[in-house]
C-alpha cells in the first residue's frame, strides 16, 4: 500500500544561513499533516521538486548528494514502517508518526520498531531506560531551568557530536562502551573527521577548545547519571579536557568611545546593539546578564545583578555613559537581543567606527597551528565586552582583586585569562609603575 509520505524541502522555511531542512511529510488527510526533519539541510535551490531528491549539483560543502539521497531513502523507509505499524496496531498514524519518528534512530525493519516501542513503554522511568540519547534528553530537560539560556544549546551540540560519531564508526554508542579507547577515538573523530554543518565551504575538524568543551559537557552528564545511580561508576580520570590558550581581542577605552560616537543615522537598527555593546564593556557582565537587565536591578547609581552562569551576585558602580544608556531604556517594552544577532551586528558597528586594522590570531586544531588574519572588527564577539572591561581596568591600575569583585571571577587564574594586553602596553604599564616608585 502506498502511503502519503514524501520528502519535502521548502524555500519558505529557509534559515538565516540560506539552508532549509529536508523533512519527511506525512499527510493523514486533507487537513492534518506532519513534517519532521531528517537532519539534512541544504539550500532549497538544490532540491529537485519533481524527483523529490537532492540535486547532484549540490556543493560538497553541504554534503555529498549521493550519500544524502541514500540517507533520505532510509528515512522515508523508516517513516513508511512506522505508519504501517500504526495502522496494523489500529492506532492514530499521525500521532504515532510524530511520537516515534526520529532521524537519530536506525530502524532497518519493522521488528526494530516494535523493539523500540517495547522500550518506550518503560521509558517514563529514567532508571529503566538505558538508551544514552534518552538519558541526554532527560539531562537537558532537568538542567534547562537551572542554567543560562545558552547552555541547552551546548548540551545539544554535545549530543549532535555523539550522533555524528556513531554514524561515522557505524556502531551504536552505549554506556557499556565508554572507556579510554572510546575517549581517544571520539577526540580523534572530532579533531580530524567531524564535518561542520551549514558552512559555505566544506570544513572538517573542530578546534581544540571546542573538542575540549564537548568532552567536558559529556563528562559532566555522565557524572550526573552516575550520581543518580542510573549507570555504574567507571574511570574517567584519563579523559583529559583539552584546552589551549587562545588569542582574543579587547576594545580599548578609545575604541569604545569611537563606537559610542559613530553616527548611526543610516543604520538606526544598530542603536540597541550599540547600547548593549557599550554597556557590556562598561560593566564587565556576560551577554546573558547585560542583555537582560531589569529596572529593579538599578539602585543608587549601582547595578545589582545575579549572574546567570555562576548564580553569584555582583554589585557594579555605573559610569555616566552606562547610566545614560539605562535611563533611556524602556524596560517594559525592551526585547532582549539574541547572542547570534548581537555577534553579527556588533562586527558591523566596529567596522562603521573604523576599527578595521588587521589582526592575526592562531589556534590549534589537533597538532596543527592555524594562523588567520582578519580586520579587528571581525574578531569581536559578545565576550569581547567582558574582556574589554577587565583589561581596561587592569591597564588603568585597578587592583585585580577589586576587578574580580565586579566581574565575578572566583580565581585569579580564570581572571588573568581575560587580560589581553600587547607587549607595548605591558612596557608602558611597567614604565608608569617605575615612575610612581621614583625609579625613572
C-alpha positions as CSV (number, residue, x, y, z in Angstrom):
1,X,0.0,0.0,0.0
2,X,1.4,3.4,-1.0
3,X,1.2,5.8,1.9
4,X,1.0,9.6,1.6
5,X,4.6,10.1,2.7
6,X,7.1,12.2,0.8
7,X,10.3,14.2,1.3
8,X,10.0,18.0,1.0
9,X,12.3,21.0,1.2
10,X,10.5,24.3,1.4
11,X,12.2,27.6,0.5
12,X,9.7,29.5,2.6
13,X,11.2,27.9,5.7
14,X,14.8,28.9,4.9
15,X,17.1,29.8,7.8
16,X,19.4,32.7,8.1
17,X,22.3,30.7,6.7
18,X,20.3,30.1,3.5
19,X,19.6,26.5,4.1
20,X,16.3,24.7,4.7
21,X,15.5,21.4,6.4
22,X,14.7,18.4,4.3
23,X,11.7,16.9,6.0
24,X,9.5,13.8,5.8
25,X,5.9,14.9,5.3
26,X,3.0,12.6,6.2
27,X,-0.5,13.7,5.1
28,X,-3.0,11.9,7.3
29,X,-5.9,13.7,5.5
30,X,-6.5,16.9,3.6
31,X,-6.4,18.9,6.8
32,X,-4.0,17.1,9.1
33,X,-0.3,16.6,8.3
34,X,3.1,16.5,9.9
35,X,6.6,17.5,8.7
36,X,9.5,16.1,10.7
37,X,13.2,17.0,10.0
38,X,15.6,14.4,8.7
39,X,18.7,16.1,10.0
40,X,19.6,17.2,6.4
41,X,19.8,20.9,5.5
42,X,20.5,22.3,2.0
43,X,19.9,25.5,0.1
44,X,16.4,25.0,-1.4
45,X,17.6,25.7,-5.0
46,X,19.4,22.3,-4.9
47,X,16.2,20.5,-4.2
48,X,14.7,18.6,-7.1
49,X,10.9,19.1,-6.6
50,X,9.9,16.7,-9.4
51,X,12.0,13.8,-8.3
52,X,11.8,14.8,-4.6
53,X,15.5,14.3,-4.1
54,X,18.7,16.4,-3.7
55,X,20.3,17.6,-6.9
56,X,23.7,16.3,-7.9
57,X,24.7,19.9,-8.3
58,X,24.8,20.4,-4.5
59,X,28.2,21.8,-3.4
60,X,30.2,19.3,-1.4
61,X,30.3,21.8,1.5
62,X,26.7,20.8,2.3
63,X,27.5,17.1,1.9
64,X,27.8,14.5,-0.9
65,X,24.4,14.5,-2.7
66,X,24.5,10.8,-3.4
67,X,25.1,9.9,0.2
68,X,22.5,12.4,1.4
69,X,19.9,10.9,-1.0
70,X,20.7,7.4,0.3
71,X,20.1,8.7,3.9
72,X,16.9,10.3,2.7
73,X,15.7,7.0,1.2
74,X,16.4,5.3,4.6
75,X,14.4,8.0,6.4
76,X,11.5,7.5,4.0
77,X,11.5,3.8,4.5
78,X,11.6,4.3,8.3
79,X,8.6,6.6,8.1
80,X,6.7,4.1,6.0
81,X,7.5,1.3,8.5
82,X,6.3,3.4,11.5
83,X,3.0,4.4,9.8
84,X,2.4,0.9,8.6
85,X,2.9,-0.4,12.1
86,X,0.5,2.2,13.5
87,X,-2.2,1.0,11.0
88,X,-1.7,-2.6,12.0
89,X,-2.0,-1.7,15.7
90,X,-5.1,0.4,14.9
91,X,-3.5,3.5,16.4
92,X,-3.7,7.0,15.1
93,X,-1.0,7.0,12.5
94,X,-0.4,10.8,12.6
95,X,0.2,10.8,16.4
96,X,2.2,7.6,16.1
97,X,4.4,9.1,13.4
98,X,5.1,12.3,15.3
99,X,5.8,10.3,18.5
100,X,8.2,7.8,17.1
101,X,9.9,9.1,14.0
102,X,13.4,10.5,14.6
103,X,16.4,10.8,12.4
104,X,18.5,9.8,15.4
105,X,17.4,6.2,15.3
106,X,18.1,3.5,12.8
107,X,15.1,1.2,12.1
108,X,16.1,-1.2,9.4
109,X,13.0,-3.3,9.7
110,X,9.6,-3.4,11.4
111,X,10.9,-5.7,14.2
112,X,13.3,-3.0,15.4
113,X,10.4,-0.5,15.6
114,X,8.5,-3.0,17.7
115,X,11.5,-3.4,20.0
116,X,11.8,0.3,20.3
117,X,8.1,0.6,21.2
118,X,8.6,-2.0,23.9
119,X,11.4,0.1,25.3
120,X,9.2,3.2,25.2
121,X,6.7,1.5,27.5
122,X,9.1,1.7,30.3
123,X,10.8,4.9,29.2
124,X,9.0,7.1,31.6
125,X,11.2,5.7,34.3
126,X,14.7,7.1,33.7
127,X,16.2,4.3,35.8
128,X,15.0,1.6,33.4
129,X,15.7,3.2,30.0
130,X,19.5,2.9,29.4
131,X,19.5,4.5,26.0
132,X,22.2,7.1,26.1
133,X,20.3,9.6,24.0
134,X,17.2,9.3,26.1
135,X,19.3,10.0,29.1
136,X,20.9,13.0,27.5
137,X,17.5,14.4,26.6
138,X,16.4,13.9,30.2
139,X,19.6,15.6,31.4
140,X,18.9,18.6,29.2
141,X,15.3,18.7,30.4
142,X,16.3,18.7,34.1
143,X,19.0,21.4,33.5
144,X,17.2,23.8,31.3
145,X,15.6,25.8,34.1
146,X,18.8,25.8,36.2
147,X,21.4,27.1,33.7
148,X,21.8,30.1,31.4
149,X,19.7,30.2,28.3
150,X,22.7,29.3,26.1
151,X,23.6,26.1,27.9
152,X,20.9,23.8,26.5
153,X,22.3,24.6,23.0
154,X,25.8,23.5,24.2
155,X,24.3,20.3,25.6
156,X,22.5,19.7,22.2
157,X,25.8,20.3,20.4
158,X,27.4,17.5,22.5
159,X,24.6,15.2,21.6
160,X,25.0,16.0,17.9
161,X,28.7,15.3,18.1
162,X,27.9,11.9,19.6
163,X,25.3,11.1,16.9
164,X,27.8,12.1,14.2
165,X,30.5,9.8,15.8
166,X,28.0,7.0,16.0
167,X,27.2,7.3,12.3
168,X,30.9,7.7,11.4
169,X,32.0,4.5,13.1
170,X,28.8,2.6,12.3
171,X,28.4,1.3,15.8
172,X,25.9,2.3,18.4
173,X,27.2,4.2,21.5
174,X,26.1,2.6,24.7
175,X,27.1,3.2,28.3
176,X,29.0,-0.1,28.4
177,X,31.3,1.0,25.5
178,X,32.6,4.1,27.3
179,X,36.3,3.6,28.2
180,X,39.6,5.2,27.3
181,X,39.5,3.7,23.8
182,X,36.2,5.3,23.2
183,X,37.5,8.7,24.5
184,X,40.6,8.6,22.3
185,X,38.6,7.6,19.2
186,X,35.9,10.3,19.9
187,X,38.6,13.0,20.3
188,X,40.3,11.9,17.1
189,X,37.0,12.0,15.2
190,X,36.0,15.5,16.4
191,X,39.5,16.8,15.6
192,X,40.1,15.3,12.2
193,X,36.8,13.8,10.7
194,X,33.8,15.8,12.0
195,X,32.2,17.7,9.2
196,X,30.9,21.1,10.3
197,X,27.3,21.7,9.3
198,X,25.8,24.7,7.4
199,X,29.2,26.1,6.2
200,X,29.6,27.7,2.8
201,X,32.9,25.8,2.4
202,X,33.5,22.2,3.4
203,X,35.2,22.4,6.8
204,X,36.4,19.3,8.7
205,X,37.6,19.1,12.3
206,X,36.8,21.2,15.3
207,X,39.2,23.5,17.2
208,X,41.0,22.0,20.2
209,X,39.0,24.1,22.7
210,X,35.7,23.1,21.0
211,X,36.6,19.4,21.3
212,X,37.5,20.1,25.0
213,X,34.1,21.7,25.6
214,X,32.3,18.7,24.2
215,X,34.4,16.3,26.4
216,X,33.8,18.5,29.4
217,X,30.0,18.5,29.0
218,X,29.9,14.8,28.2
219,X,31.8,14.0,31.4
220,X,29.5,16.3,33.4
221,X,26.5,14.5,32.0
222,X,28.0,11.1,32.8
223,X,28.8,12.1,36.4
224,X,25.3,13.3,36.8
225,X,23.9,9.9,35.7
226,X,26.4,8.1,38.0
227,X,25.4,10.4,40.9
228,X,21.7,9.5,40.3
229,X,22.7,5.8,40.2
230,X,21.3,5.4,36.7
231,X,24.6,4.0,35.4
232,X,27.5,2.4,37.2
233,X,30.6,4.4,38.1
234,X,33.6,4.0,35.8
235,X,37.1,5.5,35.5
236,X,37.2,8.8,33.6
237,X,40.5,10.1,35.1
238,X,42.3,9.9,31.8
239,X,39.5,11.7,29.8
240,X,41.5,14.9,29.5
241,X,39.6,18.1,28.7
242,X,41.8,19.6,26.0
243,X,42.3,23.3,26.3
244,X,44.8,25.7,24.8
245,X,45.2,29.5,25.4
246,X,43.6,31.4,22.6
247,X,44.2,34.8,21.1
248,X,41.4,37.2,21.6
249,X,40.8,40.9,21.2
250,X,39.6,43.6,23.5
251,X,38.3,47.1,22.8
252,X,40.4,49.9,24.3
253,X,38.8,52.9,26.0
254,X,39.4,54.9,22.8
255,X,37.7,52.3,20.6
256,X,34.7,52.0,22.9
257,X,34.3,55.8,22.6
258,X,34.7,55.5,18.8
259,X,31.8,53.0,18.7
260,X,29.7,55.2,21.1
261,X,30.2,58.3,19.0
262,X,29.8,56.8,15.5
263,X,26.8,58.2,13.6
264,X,24.0,55.6,13.0
265,X,21.6,57.9,11.1
266,X,21.8,55.5,8.1
267,X,21.7,52.4,10.4
268,X,19.1,53.0,13.1
269,X,18.6,49.3,13.5
270,X,22.0,49.1,15.2
271,X,21.1,51.5,18.0
272,X,20.1,48.9,20.5
273,X,23.1,46.7,19.6
274,X,25.4,49.7,20.3
275,X,23.8,50.4,23.6
276,X,24.3,46.8,24.8
277,X,27.9,46.6,23.4
278,X,29.0,49.8,25.2
279,X,27.1,48.7,28.4
280,X,28.8,45.3,28.4
281,X,32.2,47.0,28.0
282,X,31.5,49.3,30.9
283,X,30.1,46.7,33.3
284,X,32.0,43.5,32.6
285,X,28.9,41.4,32.6
286,X,28.3,38.4,30.3
287,X,25.9,38.7,27.4
288,X,23.4,36.5,29.3
289,X,23.4,39.2,32.0
290,X,23.8,42.6,30.4
291,X,21.1,41.8,27.8
292,X,18.5,41.1,30.5
293,X,18.9,43.9,32.9
294,X,15.7,44.9,34.7
295,X,14.5,48.2,36.2
296,X,14.7,46.5,39.7
297,X,18.4,45.8,39.2
298,X,19.2,49.6,39.4
299,X,19.6,51.3,42.8
300,X,21.5,54.4,43.9
301,X,23.8,54.5,40.8
302,X,24.6,50.8,41.2
303,X,23.7,47.7,39.2
304,X,22.8,44.7,41.4
305,X,22.9,41.6,39.2
306,X,22.8,37.9,40.0
307,X,25.0,36.3,37.3
308,X,23.1,33.6,35.4
309,X,26.1,31.3,34.8
310,X,27.6,31.3,38.3
311,X,24.5,32.1,40.3
312,X,26.6,34.8,42.1
313,X,25.6,38.3,43.0
314,X,27.7,41.3,41.8
315,X,27.3,45.0,42.5
316,X,28.6,47.2,39.8
317,X,29.1,51.0,40.0
318,X,27.7,52.7,36.9
319,X,29.7,55.2,34.8
320,X,27.8,58.2,33.3
321,X,27.6,56.5,29.9
322,X,26.2,53.3,31.4
323,X,23.6,55.3,33.5
324,X,22.6,57.2,30.3
325,X,22.0,54.0,28.4
326,X,19.9,52.5,31.1
327,X,18.0,55.7,31.8
328,X,16.9,55.8,28.2
329,X,15.9,52.2,28.1
330,X,12.1,51.5,28.1
331,X,12.3,48.4,30.2
332,X,8.6,47.5,29.9
333,X,8.9,47.1,26.1
334,X,12.6,46.2,25.7
335,X,13.1,43.0,23.9
336,X,16.3,41.1,24.8
337,X,18.7,40.6,21.8
338,X,19.8,37.1,20.8
339,X,23.5,36.2,21.1
340,X,23.8,35.3,17.4
341,X,22.2,38.5,16.2
342,X,24.3,40.5,18.6
343,X,27.6,39.0,17.4
344,X,26.7,39.7,13.8
345,X,25.7,43.3,14.3
346,X,28.5,44.4,16.6
347,X,31.0,43.5,13.9
348,X,29.2,45.9,11.6
349,X,29.3,48.6,14.4
350,X,33.0,48.2,14.9
351,X,33.6,48.4,11.1
352,X,31.5,51.6,10.9
353,X,33.6,53.0,13.7
354,X,36.8,52.4,11.8
355,X,38.1,49.5,13.9
356,X,39.5,47.7,10.9
357,X,43.2,47.2,11.4
358,X,44.4,43.7,10.5
359,X,44.8,41.3,13.5
360,X,46.5,37.9,13.2
361,X,45.4,35.1,15.6
362,X,46.3,31.5,15.7
363,X,44.6,28.4,17.1
364,X,45.3,24.7,17.4
365,X,43.4,22.0,15.5
366,X,44.8,18.7,16.6
367,X,48.6,19.1,16.3
368,X,48.4,21.8,13.7
369,X,48.8,25.5,14.4
370,X,46.5,27.5,12.2
371,X,47.1,31.2,11.6
372,X,44.4,33.6,10.4
373,X,44.4,37.3,9.7
374,X,41.2,39.4,9.6
375,X,40.1,43.0,10.3
376,X,39.8,43.6,14.1
377,X,36.1,44.2,13.7
378,X,35.6,40.6,12.5
379,X,37.2,39.2,15.7
380,X,34.7,41.0,18.0
381,X,32.1,38.9,19.8
382,X,29.8,39.3,22.8
383,X,32.6,38.0,25.1
384,X,34.8,41.0,23.9
385,X,32.7,43.2,26.3
386,X,33.7,41.3,29.4
387,X,37.3,41.0,28.3
388,X,37.5,44.7,27.5
389,X,36.2,45.7,30.9
390,X,38.8,43.6,32.7
391,X,41.7,44.6,30.5
392,X,40.9,48.3,30.6
393,X,40.5,48.4,34.4
394,X,43.8,46.4,34.8
395,X,45.7,48.8,32.5
396,X,44.2,51.7,34.5
397,X,45.8,50.3,37.6
398,X,42.7,49.0,39.4
399,X,43.8,46.1,41.7
400,X,42.9,42.7,40.2
401,X,41.1,41.7,43.5
402,X,38.8,44.7,43.1
403,X,38.1,44.0,39.4
404,X,37.2,40.4,40.3
405,X,34.6,41.6,42.8
406,X,32.9,43.4,39.9
407,X,33.4,40.8,37.2
408,X,32.5,37.9,39.5
409,X,35.7,35.9,38.8
410,X,36.3,33.5,41.6
411,X,40.0,32.7,40.9
412,X,42.9,34.8,39.6
413,X,43.8,32.0,37.2
414,X,40.4,32.5,35.4
415,X,40.6,36.2,35.7
416,X,44.0,36.6,34.0
417,X,42.8,34.6,31.0
418,X,40.7,37.8,30.3
419,X,43.7,40.2,30.3
420,X,44.7,40.8,26.7
421,X,47.5,43.4,26.6
422,X,50.2,43.8,23.9
423,X,53.9,43.8,24.7
424,X,54.0,47.5,24.1
425,X,51.1,48.1,26.5
426,X,52.9,46.0,29.1
427,X,56.0,48.1,28.7
428,X,54.1,51.3,29.1
429,X,52.4,50.0,32.2
430,X,55.8,49.0,33.7
431,X,57.2,52.4,32.9
432,X,54.3,54.0,34.8
433,X,54.9,51.8,37.8
434,X,58.6,52.7,37.8
435,X,57.7,56.4,37.6
436,X,55.3,56.1,40.6
437,X,58.2,54.5,42.5
438,X,60.6,57.2,41.6
439,X,62.8,54.9,39.6
440,X,62.5,56.8,36.3
